Structure formats: C-alpha cells, structure tokens
C-alpha cells in the first residue's frame, strides 16, 4: 500500500495530538476516545450507553473543547418538548412579525443527555434533525452548522423512567459506545488529580473547526480496495445468516462500516483501509444494529462473527 501524502500525514499528526489531549482528560479509555473521534470525522453521531458517573458528559465537552466547536447541552426529561430543542417562533409586537429563536440544536456539538428519558415524540424531533441536518419551522428551513455532531447519552434500559429507542432510531447513530469503569491505575489518578472539568478549562484548542471539516473531507478520499469490500460483504452476509441474530445488517449499515473504517485508517495515518481498520470499528458500528435472540446484547455475537469470518 502506498504511503499517505505529506499533507495527509500532517493531518494524522494533528489527530494524534487531539487524541493525546483527550487522553489527558478521559483516563484509561484510549480505544473509546479514538472511536469517538472517528465518529466525528465520519460525519456521524455517537450514542454512549452507560451508568451515570463514568465520564459521558466530560467526553462530549472534551471533544468540543479540543476541536474548538460551539457546545450546547440538553438535559432530556419526560416533559421536554420538540420546540425546546429545535427552537420556536415568537411574535414581536414591535415589528408585527414572528421571529425564530433557535434552540440548542443549532450548535456544532450537541449533548443530548439521557436521551431515553424524553418522550418518543421529542426523541423523534432530535433524530430527524440529526438525519436531515436542518430544521423546518413555520415553513422555513434552517441549516444546522458544520461540523454538526450529536453525542447522546443513554441510561441502561432497566433503569426507571426510560423510553428505549427503537431499532429504527438507534440506526441513526453511527456508533454506540460504552465507557465502563476506568482501570484501577486511571481511577487512582482521577482521585489524586484536580477535577476533570477544571483541567478541561485549561486545555487549549488542538484542532480548529476548519481543520475538522477538512479532515471530514479527507476521510472520503481514503481508498477502499475491492478485496476490502469483499471482506466487508462477507461480514455483512455472516450477520444475515447467524442463527443467534434476529436480523442482519442493512446496506446502510455496510456504508456506515466503510466510512468508519476510512476514518479509522486516516487516524492511523494510512491512505487506504486495511482489514484491521474494519475490525477496529465493527462492534461499535454493528452492535446496536443487531438484535440477539437469546441475549441482552448482540456484541458477543458480533465479536464471534469477527473471529470466524476469514480475511480474503
């Protein structure tokens, strides 16, 4: 495989600088940080499902800070309305006209905190804006900013007061991650060091928004060989025939896998995707799109498919 051009290698160095800065804020979670950055570069949206207190909100804040992006947080509750997210038109007597007041969705990084505590109607309003990357109100269509990245957090479904996202809406998220508890050494450092939010306030911007946009375009230029596509199709076919799964991956999921593998390859400094790039993102992209028949999670099945499908 041919090496990357100098400009692309420079971008890769910038990405590793961003990952290093993220690793100073979120300790012991290098793989999850890399996946989150790959999701941003692939122009997708990220769902983080985990218990409270493991750093989900801090991760979203850190990504926005390090990339110099405008950040807004929305705390989802059962009484949250779609207009609270999208915005509303208010009549102004002085002008005799309605004026649109944009909601928090008009930010470059939007944290939808505890998204499964809101009603299905409000969830749908958010997810429609994510998909269309625009908001229509009072007959006018307003584009969302670029880059535009939604990080939604979700409590485990067994917790009280949740409205689980259906499969069709889960598919709107390019990746789903779980942070989990930090390793003992990282947790000890958390206890000894200053609060992560204080450290984050001192963290300089590593990537400018214009650089993020350039990197998103660069992802599309990362080559995907015919042999790699054969491997990708073999993985998809395996999900559709596995006896432990109710249904396999869709063609849209295949496109998501290819784009995330391209993003991972760019971070690694490669001009073309190799099987290891696809393997690195497979469970994060496929896990929430698969439904296991006899298990709570399909991730073990996805890992089994990765181990059993040979590389061409």
C-alpha positions as CSV (number, residue, x, y, z in Angstrom):
1,X,0.0,0.0,0.0
2,X,1.3,3.4,-1.0
3,X,2.1,5.8,1.9
4,X,0.0,8.8,2.6
5,X,0.9,12.2,1.1
6,X,2.7,14.7,3.3
7,X,-0.4,16.8,3.8
8,X,-2.4,13.7,4.9
9,X,0.4,12.6,7.2
10,X,0.3,16.1,8.8
11,X,-3.4,15.7,9.4
12,X,-2.7,12.4,11.0
13,X,-0.2,14.0,13.4
14,X,-2.9,16.6,14.2
15,X,-5.3,13.9,15.0
16,X,-2.9,12.1,17.3
17,X,-2.3,15.5,19.1
18,X,-6.1,15.7,19.6
19,X,-6.2,12.1,20.9
20,X,-3.3,12.9,23.3
21,X,-5.2,15.9,24.6
22,X,-8.4,13.8,25.1
23,X,-6.4,11.1,26.9
24,X,-5.3,13.7,29.5
25,X,-9.0,14.4,30.3
26,X,-10.5,10.9,30.0
27,X,-8.1,8.5,31.5
28,X,-7.6,4.9,30.6
29,X,-10.1,4.9,27.6
30,X,-7.9,5.3,24.6
31,X,-9.9,3.0,22.3
32,X,-13.2,4.7,23.1
33,X,-11.7,8.1,22.5
34,X,-10.3,7.0,19.2
35,X,-13.7,5.6,18.2
36,X,-15.5,8.8,19.2
37,X,-13.1,10.9,17.2
38,X,-13.5,8.6,14.2
39,X,-17.3,9.0,14.5
40,X,-16.9,12.8,14.4
41,X,-14.6,12.6,11.3
42,X,-17.1,10.2,9.6
43,X,-19.8,12.9,10.0
44,X,-21.9,10.6,12.1
45,X,-23.5,10.8,15.6
46,X,-22.5,9.0,18.7
47,X,-24.6,7.2,21.3
48,X,-23.0,6.4,24.7
49,X,-24.9,3.9,26.8
50,X,-23.6,3.5,30.4
51,X,-24.3,4.1,34.0
52,X,-24.1,7.7,35.5
53,X,-20.7,9.0,36.5
54,X,-18.3,7.3,34.2
55,X,-17.4,10.4,32.0
56,X,-20.0,10.5,29.2
57,X,-20.7,14.2,29.6
58,X,-17.0,15.0,30.1
59,X,-16.2,13.2,26.8
60,X,-18.6,15.3,24.9
61,X,-17.3,18.5,26.5
62,X,-13.7,17.5,25.8
63,X,-14.3,16.8,22.1
64,X,-15.9,20.2,21.7
65,X,-13.2,22.0,23.6
66,X,-10.2,20.3,21.8
67,X,-11.8,20.9,18.4
68,X,-12.8,24.5,19.1
69,X,-16.5,23.7,18.5
70,X,-19.6,25.5,19.9
71,X,-21.2,23.3,22.5
72,X,-24.7,23.0,23.9
73,X,-26.2,20.6,26.4
74,X,-29.8,19.5,26.5
75,X,-31.0,17.6,29.6
76,X,-33.7,15.3,28.4
77,X,-36.7,14.8,30.7
78,X,-40.2,13.4,30.3
79,X,-41.7,16.9,29.8
80,X,-39.2,18.1,27.3
81,X,-40.9,19.3,24.1
82,X,-39.5,19.3,20.5
83,X,-39.5,23.1,20.5
84,X,-37.2,23.1,23.5
85,X,-34.6,21.5,21.2
86,X,-35.3,22.9,17.8
87,X,-36.4,26.4,18.6
88,X,-39.7,28.4,18.4
89,X,-41.1,31.4,16.5
90,X,-42.3,34.2,18.8
91,X,-44.4,37.1,17.8
92,X,-42.8,40.5,18.4
93,X,-45.3,43.4,18.7
94,X,-42.6,46.0,17.8
95,X,-42.1,44.6,14.3
96,X,-45.5,42.9,13.9
97,X,-43.8,39.7,12.8
98,X,-42.7,36.4,14.1
99,X,-39.0,35.9,14.9
100,X,-37.4,32.5,15.1
101,X,-35.4,31.8,18.3
102,X,-33.1,28.9,17.5
103,X,-32.9,26.1,20.0
104,X,-29.8,24.3,21.3
105,X,-29.7,22.0,18.3
106,X,-28.0,24.9,16.5
107,X,-24.6,24.1,17.9
108,X,-21.7,22.2,16.4
109,X,-21.6,19.7,19.3
110,X,-24.9,18.9,20.9
111,X,-25.0,16.7,24.1
112,X,-28.4,15.0,24.3
113,X,-28.1,13.9,27.9
114,X,-30.2,10.9,29.0
115,X,-31.9,10.8,25.6
116,X,-34.1,7.9,26.7
117,X,-35.8,9.8,29.4
118,X,-37.6,12.0,26.9
119,X,-40.9,11.0,25.2
120,X,-40.8,9.3,21.8
121,X,-42.1,12.5,20.1
122,X,-39.2,14.5,21.4
123,X,-36.7,11.8,20.6
124,X,-38.0,11.8,17.0
125,X,-37.6,15.5,16.6
126,X,-34.0,15.3,17.6
127,X,-33.2,12.3,15.4
128,X,-34.9,13.9,12.4
129,X,-32.7,17.0,12.8
130,X,-29.7,14.7,13.0
131,X,-30.6,12.9,9.8
132,X,-31.6,15.9,7.8
133,X,-29.1,18.3,9.3
134,X,-31.7,21.0,9.1
135,X,-34.7,22.3,11.0
136,X,-38.0,23.3,9.4
137,X,-40.2,25.7,11.4
138,X,-43.1,27.9,10.3
139,X,-42.5,26.9,6.7
140,X,-38.8,28.0,6.7
141,X,-35.9,25.5,6.5
142,X,-32.8,26.4,8.5
143,X,-29.5,24.5,8.0
144,X,-27.6,23.3,11.1
145,X,-24.0,24.3,11.5
146,X,-21.0,22.5,10.1
147,X,-19.5,20.4,11.5
148,X,-22.5,19.1,13.3
149,X,-22.1,16.3,15.9
150,X,-24.6,14.9,18.3
151,X,-23.5,12.9,21.4
152,X,-26.4,11.3,23.0
153,X,-26.1,9.5,26.4
154,X,-28.5,6.8,27.4
155,X,-29.1,5.1,30.7
156,X,-29.4,1.3,30.8
157,X,-32.9,0.3,29.8
158,X,-33.6,-1.4,33.1
159,X,-33.4,2.0,35.0
160,X,-36.6,3.6,36.0
161,X,-38.2,6.3,33.8
162,X,-36.7,5.4,30.4
163,X,-38.2,5.2,26.9
164,X,-35.9,2.9,25.0
165,X,-35.0,4.0,21.4
166,X,-36.5,1.6,18.8
167,X,-34.2,-0.1,16.3
168,X,-35.1,2.3,13.5
169,X,-33.9,5.3,15.6
170,X,-30.9,3.5,17.0
171,X,-29.8,3.1,13.4
172,X,-29.5,7.0,13.1
173,X,-26.4,6.8,15.4
174,X,-23.3,5.9,13.5
175,X,-21.7,4.3,16.6
176,X,-22.7,3.2,20.1
177,X,-20.0,3.0,22.8
178,X,-19.8,2.1,26.5
179,X,-17.1,3.7,28.6
180,X,-17.3,1.4,31.7
181,X,-15.3,1.8,34.9
182,X,-11.8,3.1,34.5
183,X,-8.8,0.8,35.1
184,X,-7.6,0.9,38.7
185,X,-4.5,3.0,37.9
186,X,-6.5,5.5,36.0
187,X,-9.2,5.7,38.7
188,X,-6.4,6.4,41.3
189,X,-5.1,9.2,39.2
190,X,-8.7,10.6,39.0
191,X,-8.8,10.7,42.8
192,X,-5.4,12.4,43.1
193,X,-5.7,15.0,40.3
194,X,-7.8,18.1,40.0
195,X,-11.4,17.8,38.8
196,X,-11.6,16.9,35.1
197,X,-13.7,20.0,34.3
198,X,-11.0,22.2,35.8
199,X,-8.4,20.6,33.6
200,X,-10.6,20.9,30.6
201,X,-11.0,24.6,31.1
202,X,-7.2,24.9,30.8
203,X,-7.0,22.7,27.7
204,X,-6.0,24.7,24.6
205,X,-7.8,24.1,21.2
206,X,-5.9,21.5,19.2
207,X,-8.0,21.3,16.0
208,X,-9.8,24.3,14.6
209,X,-13.3,23.8,13.1
210,X,-12.0,24.4,9.6
211,X,-9.5,21.6,10.2
212,X,-12.2,19.3,11.3
213,X,-14.2,20.0,8.1
214,X,-11.0,19.4,6.1
215,X,-10.4,16.1,7.8
216,X,-14.1,15.0,7.2
217,X,-13.5,15.6,3.5
218,X,-10.2,13.7,3.7
219,X,-11.9,10.6,5.1
220,X,-13.8,10.3,1.8
221,X,-10.5,10.1,-0.1
222,X,-9.2,7.1,1.9
223,X,-9.1,4.2,-0.6
224,X,-11.1,1.1,-0.2
225,X,-9.8,-1.8,-2.3
226,X,-12.0,-4.5,-3.9
227,X,-10.5,-7.1,-1.6
228,X,-11.5,-5.0,1.5
229,X,-15.1,-4.7,0.1
230,X,-15.2,-8.5,-0.3
231,X,-14.3,-8.8,3.4
232,X,-16.9,-6.2,4.4
233,X,-19.6,-8.0,2.4
234,X,-18.6,-11.3,4.0
235,X,-19.1,-9.8,7.5
236,X,-22.5,-8.4,6.5
237,X,-23.5,-11.8,5.0
238,X,-22.5,-13.6,8.2
239,X,-24.8,-11.3,10.3
240,X,-27.7,-12.2,8.0
241,X,-27.2,-15.9,8.4
242,X,-26.1,-16.2,12.0
243,X,-28.6,-18.3,14.0
244,X,-28.3,-16.2,17.1
245,X,-29.4,-13.0,15.4
246,X,-33.0,-12.0,14.6
247,X,-31.9,-10.0,11.5
248,X,-28.6,-9.0,9.9
249,X,-27.0,-5.7,8.9
250,X,-28.7,-3.5,6.3
251,X,-27.0,-1.9,3.2
252,X,-26.9,1.4,5.2
253,X,-25.0,-0.3,8.0
254,X,-22.5,-1.5,5.3
255,X,-22.0,2.1,4.2
256,X,-21.5,3.1,7.8
257,X,-18.9,0.4,8.4
258,X,-16.9,1.5,5.3
259,X,-17.0,5.2,6.3
260,X,-15.9,4.5,9.9
261,X,-13.1,2.2,8.6
262,X,-11.9,5.0,6.4
263,X,-12.0,7.4,9.3
264,X,-10.0,5.0,11.5
265,X,-7.4,4.5,8.7
266,X,-7.0,8.3,8.4
267,X,-6.3,8.5,12.2
268,X,-3.8,5.7,11.8
269,X,-2.0,7.6,9.0
270,X,-3.0,5.3,6.2
271,X,-4.2,6.3,2.7
272,X,-6.2,3.1,2.3
273,X,-8.3,0.8,4.5
274,X,-6.9,-2.5,5.7
275,X,-8.9,-5.3,7.4
276,X,-7.7,-4.2,10.9
277,X,-9.4,-0.8,10.4
278,X,-12.7,-2.5,9.7
279,X,-12.2,-4.9,12.6
280,X,-11.5,-2.0,15.0
281,X,-14.8,-0.3,14.3
282,X,-17.1,-3.3,13.6
283,X,-18.6,-3.8,17.1
284,X,-19.2,-0.1,17.7
285,X,-21.0,0.3,14.4
286,X,-22.8,-3.0,14.2
287,X,-23.5,-3.8,17.8
288,X,-26.6,-1.6,18.2
289,X,-27.9,-2.5,14.7
290,X,-28.1,-6.2,15.6
291,X,-30.7,-7.9,17.8
292,X,-29.7,-11.2,19.5
293,X,-32.4,-13.8,20.0
294,X,-31.4,-15.0,23.5
295,X,-29.0,-12.3,24.8
296,X,-29.4,-8.8,26.1
297,X,-26.6,-7.6,23.8
298,X,-25.5,-8.6,20.3
299,X,-21.9,-7.5,20.8
300,X,-20.7,-11.0,21.8
301,X,-22.3,-12.3,18.6
302,X,-20.6,-9.5,16.6
303,X,-17.2,-10.4,18.1
304,X,-17.8,-14.1,17.3
305,X,-18.5,-13.2,13.6
306,X,-15.3,-11.1,13.5
307,X,-13.3,-14.1,14.8
308,X,-15.0,-16.6,12.4
309,X,-15.0,-14.7,9.1
310,X,-11.7,-15.2,7.3
311,X,-9.9,-12.3,5.8
312,X,-9.7,-12.6,1.9
